[in-house]
Amino acid sequence: MIPKRIRSVLSWAPVFVAVCDFGSIRKVSGYSMQPTLNGDLGNGADFVALEKLSGRFGWRDPERGDVFTLRHPRDPKKIIVKRLIAIQGDIVQGVDSAEAHRIPEGHGWFEGDNLRKSSDSNSFGPVSLGLVEGRVLAIVWPWHRATGLGNEENPAYEDRIIYRCRKNSKASKG
Amino acid sequence: MRGSIRSRLGIRALKTVVERKASASNDVKSIQNTGGSTWESVKETIVLCIKVSSFAYCLNTYFASTKMCVGPSMLPTLEESGSLVIEEHISSYYGNFKNGDIVIAKPPYDSQVTVCKRICAMGGEKAACIAQNSSKTEEFVVPDGHVWLEGDNPKNSRDSRSYGPVPLGLLHGKVIFKLWPLKNFGSLPARSASETTGEDASL
């Protein structure tokens, strides 16, 4: 017979899995989102809080500047964290090439903040939003770096977005 | 070393005995004040509901689920009016999809809906397709980590021929069994040669 303690742990395991599907905390690895994430990699990696419901149920339209975790389009087992630069209908210019990309329906243009060390839409093109796993809400660990992550639009991108299909809700309010 | 293990085992055995005794006395107590502690029983019921529903959720999301497939795009294999199928999700973790599997996937253009299509080519393989609007055949290599999805009814299907190869991450699960309608109950047939050409598919 299974001991009672193990049984109670087992019976709570599905609850834990289900809660992790709504939101979880994950460790960020790699350089691609420096300096926003892992800005102080020498003293340990950042842990971020994710929210996975809005993408799954479509409660909130993704906006430019949001940071998302997504499955790598070429390797579904790899999860990457990138910033959404342009949304469907926008026309965006790649970093190295002068080529302009029109973002198709249901896609987004994702880039790392550290463009030199990032494999992102500049190498694999627009990414389907179905690959988005969760939205990064905040850095929760280490304490001295803990902040919320809003959808800050980096001025460096501004001139690369040739055409904007619609404005961010924040921008239209202001 | 051996002694310490034995003593630990002894402690564990003692603990279990104590726990059992405690639970037994609890049972006696709960029998004694039935009707009195409604809050306790309500709490227990809520916890049980949470556990059962999350177990069902995990089963549905990570193991297998039923799905209603409606539409003409898979016509000889699945009914237009709707077929109830079982899809399993385990293969999407290990990525063991192969050519000819019927899969449920999110289409690249909309992350909120799912479609049911057949894998026609895996990454690295050549996909030959007749473009929907023109009659000329295009041939190209599907990129790594992508699959080429097509409906079994090529004349009435929005699939990879219009939106291109689909990343493996968008595949939800593999359709393994057909439950409804009853006359076609059973496992799904592999794609036959006549269906691939699409010559004799009548509308």
Chai-1 contact restraints between the chains, C-beta under 6 A:
chainA,res_idxA,chainB,res_idxB,connection_type,confidence,min_distance_angstrom,max_distance_angstrom,comment,restraint_id
A,S11,B,K51,contact,1.0,0.0,6.0,A-B,restraint_1
A,P14,B,S54,contact,1.0,0.0,6.0,A-B,restraint_2
A,P14,B,F55,contact,1.0,0.0,6.0,A-B,restraint_3
A,P14,B,C58,contact,1.0,0.0,6.0,A-B,restraint_4
A,V15,B,S54,contact,1.0,0.0,6.0,A-B,restraint_5
A,V17,B,C58,contact,1.0,0.0,6.0,A-B,restraint_6
A,A18,B,S54,contact,1.0,0.0,6.0,A-B,restraint_7
A,A18,B,Y57,contact,1.0,0.0,6.0,A-B,restraint_8
A,G58,B,Q112,contact,1.0,0.0,6.0,A-B,restraint_9
A,R71,B,G169,contact,1.0,0.0,6.0,A-B,restraint_10
A,P73,B,P167,contact,1.0,0.0,6.0,A-B,restraint_11
A,R74,B,D144,contact,1.0,0.0,6.0,A-B,restraint_12
A,R74,B,G145,contact,1.0,0.0,6.0,A-B,restraint_13
A,D75,B,G145,contact,1.0,0.0,6.0,A-B,restraint_14
A,P76,B,L168,contact,1.0,0.0,6.0,A-B,restraint_15
A,P76,B,G169,contact,1.0,0.0,6.0,A-B,restraint_16
A,E105,B,Y109,contact,1.0,0.0,6.0,A-B,restraint_17
A,G106,B,Y109,contact,1.0,0.0,6.0,A-B,restraint_18
A,G106,B,D110,contact,1.0,0.0,6.0,A-B,restraint_19
A,S128,B,P108,contact,1.0,0.0,6.0,A-B,restraint_20
A,L129,B,S111,contact,1.0,0.0,6.0,A-B,restraint_21
A,G130,B,K106,contact,1.0,0.0,6.0,A-B,restraint_22
A,G130,B,S111,contact,1.0,0.0,6.0,A-B,restraint_23
A,G130,B,L170,contact,1.0,0.0,6.0,A-B,restraint_24
A,L131,B,G169,contact,1.0,0.0,6.0,A-B,restraint_25
